[in-house]
């Protein structure tokens, strides 16, 4: 009698948005990479929002975590140091052009989902790799809507009004105005699971999810800023952070309610120590190195749980 073939397992890696706090994400991923090897070979579907979209796209293209970390040190810090939206946007465009060049979604080595938000329709627009991920209109599917990876990542990271809106042109010639994916799904895990269950047709018991956040931190102290900058920070950056954090927690709660039977490891530690105060526009490399180290520690805390599903 022939042996029964074991059913294929779908392994999902989902990466939250959070600006410079992506250093924490990279710390976690360094541990996972050491455990399972190249991440693009281990995960069948990699989703990312905002800073998570940069990391997701680079992993899907085959880049190791150490290389992505060096790119973050040289590019993300440069983007976050500017105050004016025009300067931030120009630095983000330079990052995307230098890192992704002219590559499109056919260059990825595993399935990917890059989450952005349509400005006019107030709905998500998700750049995907494979027609197998499509939930409908499959005959007209084009990887990444025909856009370059650099354009998709810029759109996902365009946290308006701190960045300018990003206009992309699809293969159909449609000009679409996009903003940060964090406004609709800062934690993109639900969208990834929807792909796995509804589009890729995996049974829930054969899905494994690793969802990595950016950690939670106290807000920086007032003394860091001039009076005027503090007022701007109080009513803009802190508000944006709160919106993204509420979105993140809501999506995670819904994931737990709707897909509690899917094996999932969620990693995003909360820190309350005053010295860990930071925000998504952090550009102090010393502080960002602390986030990286906390991410490494978080991996160690979840190592056994990760081994069980990976």
Protein Blocks (a to p, Z undefined) as FASTA:
>chain_A
ZZdddddddddddddeeijmlmmmmmmmmmmmmmnopfklmpmbdcdehjlmmmmmmmmn
opafklmmmmmmmmmmmmmmpmblklmmmmmmmmmmmmnmmacfklpcbdcddddddfkl
opacdddfblklpgghklmgcehhlpafklmmmmmmmccfkbccdddddfkopacddddf
klmomblklmmmmmmmmmnopafklcccddddebjaddddfklpcfklmmmmmmmmmmmm
mmmmmmmmmmmmmmmmmmmmbccdddddddfbfklgccfkbcbfklmmmmmmmmmmmmmm
mmmmmmmmZZ
